[in-house]
Amino acid sequence: MSRKNPDKKAPPPRLTVKEVSEKLGVSTATISNAFNRPDQLSVELRSRILRECEKLGYFGPNPAARSLRTGSTGVVGVMLAENMSYNFKDSCAIEFLEGVASVLDEQKKNLLLMPGRQEFYAQSSLEAIPDRYIIYGPPRDLVLLPRIEAQRKPIVTVDFSLPNHLALNVDNYRGAKESAQRLFAKVGQDIAIIGLRLTLTDKFLRLDNHQLHDFEMSVSRQRLDGYLDAAKEAGIEISNDHIWSTPESTWNEGVKAARNALMNTPVPKGLLCQSDQLALAALSVARELGIRVPEDLKIVGFDGIPETVRSHPTLSTVQQPSFEKGQLAAMMVLSPDNFSSRVLPVTYIDRETTA
């Protein structure tokens, strides 16, 4: 049940074009031209104005506000961690966005999808359009976060946390740890891990000595720590050369990682995969290599996407409530004063790949 958050302060009001013009010592027309009619200004003057406006947290006139006295657009921006097309290939993201949309439909609000890459905003004030933001995973280009925060609008972060903002997470660490404990109880040693964006590089690689993402900013790091802590408690060693990091949760990346893992000597008896998509790809590779699942190899995924019950054998996984998470994120961003940050529980589901 939601409750008031007495410690949460309302965001400061946005700067008006008049206030910005006074701070920069130029006319309101000059500010407007910098954003809307660049041909009216010299390159040097426009660059200076845009640079100073960014420092002030002003990213141009709100397009919808020109026709609305309130300046409210009724638009909720969902900033994605990746480019937009990636999210339409990821079942978890699809379920999450469906949950967000179901609440916005009911409240008669609009949705703006925004990629998490700086290249889309180099000469744009697109991020000034929404009234409020859901940031779904840390954007690939973290420099976008200060631009969003500078607008002083309601923000809800999902799958990571930012100081002074509402956050919605799932218990990735506990779910991963429990799934690893269940697997270790059945197979013992010879475990491999297929991870997702564990390191600061976008390349496919063995973990080796590469620098890992920060725990608070990375779902994958939380899951990895859960696996490794379970291994430590069980007296099982999983060395870095048995851990792979994939740049994306896609079938092709999963196939590549699984082939590397399953062509090792000795062949792993257990495979912990940080997404169901990677696990399903690994199941296909095992079949191709003549490795029987679950007799010779047991596989566990993470996310609980619908495809896990349609595979053969069915996939053991950690289920997170992606649709409900989307609904709750939308409710939180629409009524931030009624909510506090939340961590949602996950559920381990034992199916045929670990029988």
N, C-alpha and C positions, 0 to 999 in steps of 0.2 A: 504494500500500500504506500502511495506517495506521501510525503510530508514536506512541510515548509523547511526551507534551508535558511535559518536566520543569519548565517554568516555570509551569505552571498549578496554582493552589492550590485545594484543596477548599473549597466554599462554607462559611462559618460556619454552625453549627447554628441552626435557627429558634428564636425565643423561645417559651417555653411561657406558658400563661395565668397560671401562678403567678408567673413572672418579671415579666410585664407588670404584674400586680396589685401586686407589691412596688415596682416603679418608679413607679407612679402613686399608690400609697398608698391603694388601695381593695381590696375583697375580690374573690376570683376570681368569686364569684356576680355581682357588679356588672359585671365585664368581660363575663361570659357574657350577662347581660341586655342589655347595650348592643348586642350583635350579634343576639341571638335573641329577646329579649322586651322590645322598646322601651317597651311600655306600663308596665313596672315602674319606669321611671326618668323623672325630669323631662327636658324637652327640653334644658335647659341642661346638665345633667350628662351626658346621653348624647352631646351634641355635643362636649363637652370630651373625653370618653373616646375617641370615635372619632378626633378630631383628634390627640390625643396618641399613640394607637395607630398611626396612619398615619405619624407622625414616627419611631416606633420600628421601622417595617416589619412591624407585626403587623396582619393583616387578618382576624382572627377565627378561631375554632376550625375546623379542617379537618373537614368533615362526615364523610368516610370514616374519619378517625382515631378517631372515637368508638367504632368497632367493630373497629379494627385496632390491636393493641398497638404495631406498628412505626410507625404513623402514615403509612404509605405507601398511596397510593390506586391506584397503577398507572396513573395518568392523565397523558398528555402533552398539555399545552395548546398549541394552535397559534393564536397571535394574528395575525389578519389585518390588512392595512393598511386595509381598508374594512369596511363592513358585510358580513354573511355572504352575503346573496343575490348580491352582485356577483361573488363568487368562483365561483358556479355558472354564471355566464354567460361567464366568461373561460377559454378553452381551456388557457392556460398554467397557471392556478391549478388547474384540474381535474387536469391531468397531474401537477402537483407534489403535490397532496393524495393522489392515487392512489399515488404513490411512497412518501409518508410512511405511508399506511395499509398498504401491502404489508409493510413492515418491522414495524409495530406488530402486525399480525395474526400474523406469524410469532413475535413475542416475547410474544404474549398480553397486550399492553398496550392501554389504552383511549385514545381520542382525544376531546378537547374543543375545539371550534372557538369562538374568542373574537373578537368584532368589535373593531376598533381605534378605537373611539369612546368618549369619556369618559362619554357619557350612559347607557351600559349598566352603569356601575359606580358611579354616584353614591351609592347606598345598598346596595351589594352587596359581599360578600366572595368573589364568584365566583372571582377570581384566586387565592384561597388553595387551591383544590381541586387543581390539578395538582402533580405532584412536580417537573416540569421543563418548560421552554418552548422552543418553536420560534417565533421572531417573524418572520413572513413579510412582509418589507417594513416600513419604518418606519410605525407606526400613524398614522392621520390626526391623532389627538390625542396629541402627543408626551409630554404629562404622564403618560401611562400607563407610560412606560418606567421612571421612578424607582420607581413602585409595584411593578413586577415585580422590578426589581433589588434592592429593599429586602428581598425575601423570601429572598435568598441561596440561590437554587436554581439548578441548571444551566440555562444559556441558550445557545441557538445562534441567531444572527441570520442571516437569509437576504436577499440583495439589498441589504444595507447592513451597516455595521460599528459596533460599540460597543466602547469601550475595555474591556479585561480580560475579554472574552467571545469564545468561538469564533464565527467568521464564515464563511459559505459564500456566495461570489459567483460570477458568471460574468464573463468578460472582455468586458463591454459596450463599453468604449471601443475595443478592438482590432477587435471585430466590426463596429461602426458605421463605423470608419475604413476598413476594408477594403471594406465594401459601397459606401461613398461613392467610394472610389478606382475601383472597378469601373464605377460609374455615370458618373463624370466622364470616364473614358476613352472612353465611347461617345457622350456627349451634350455635353460641355463646359459652356457657360454655361446660364443660365435654369433654375436649380434651385430647388425649393421644398421645405420641410420641414413635415411634420405631426407635431407632438410630443405627448407625453402628460404632463400635470401638470408642466410645466416651471417654472411660477411658483408663488408662494405663495398665489395666489388660486384658487378652485374654478371660475372662470368660463372660458368659451371666449373666446379673444382672440388678436390678433396679438401677437407677442412685444414689439415696440416697446422701451420702456425699463423693463419690469417686472422686479422682482427675481427672480433664478433661485434654485432650490433649491441647497443645498450639494452639491458633487460626491460626497462620501463617503456622503451620505444619500439620493441620488437616482440610480436607474438611468437615468432619462430624461436627467438632466444629463450623465451619463457618455457616453450615446449622442450627445447633441448636441455635446459637445466633440469626439468622434471625427469627426463629420461636418464640423465647422467647421475642425478642424486639417487634415483631408484637403483641404478647399477652399483653405485658405491655402497649403498646399504646392503645389497645382496652379495657383495664381494665379487662383482663381475667387472671386468675391465673392457671398456670400449675405447680403443685408441682413435686418435684423430684420422688415421688413414683408413678407418672403417666408417667415416662420416662424410657424406657428400652434401654439397650445397648447390641447389638449382636456382636459377634466376627467376623462374616463373613456375606456377602450379599448372603446368600443361601436360598433355599426354606425351608430347615429344621429349620434353625435359625429363619426365618420369621414366620413359624408356631408356634414355641415355644413362641416367643414374643407375637404374636397375641392372642394366647390362654390365656396368662397371662393378657394381656390388656383387652380382651373382656369378661373375667370372673370376672372382678372387679365389685364392686357395688358402685355407679351406673355404668351401662355399658356406655362407651364413645359414644358420638354422632358423634365425628370426630376423624380421625386417620391420623396423619402426619407421613409418612414413608420416611426414608432417602435414600431409593433406590426403584426402581420399583420392583425388585425381592422380597423385603420384603413386599411391598404393595400387590403384586399379591398373595403371601402366605396368607396375612391377609384377602384378599377377599375370598379365599378358606375356611379359618377358619370361617368367618362370615356365609358363606353358610352352613357349617357343623353345626353351633350352631343355625341355624334358624333366624339369624339376617339379615334383608333385607337391601340391598345396592341398591340405596341410601336412601330409605325411613327412615330406622332406624339408619343407619351409613353411613357417607360419608368418602371416603378414597382418599388421595393424595399421589402420589409417587414422585420420583425424578430420572431423567436421560433421559427419553424419549426413552427407548429401544423398538425395533419393537414389542415385545410381548404385549405392552400396548394397541395396536389397535386390537389385536386378542382376547383379553379377553372378557368375558361377565359378567357384563357390562364392557364397555371400561374404561380404567383407566385414570383419570386426573393426570397430571404429570408436572414436570418442565423439559423441553427438553434442553439438552446440546449437542453441535455439536461434538460428539465423533470422528467420522470419520475425519471431517475437523481439529479437534484438533490434531489428529495423523499426518495428512499431514503437518500442520504448524510446529509441533515439529520437524519433519524430515527436513524441509526446514531451520529452524532456526539453527539446529545443523550442517548442511552441509555448511551454509553460515552465521556464527554468526555475522560477521561484518556488515551485511546488515539488521539486525533486532534489535529491542529493546524488552524488556519484554512486554507481552501482557496479558490482561484480556478479555476473550471472553464473549459476552452476552449470556443469556439464555432466554427461552421463556416459559411462563406458558400456558398449554393447558388444557382447561376445557372440560371434557368428562362426560360420564354417571355416574361415581361413585360420582360425586358431583352435580348431576342434582337436 
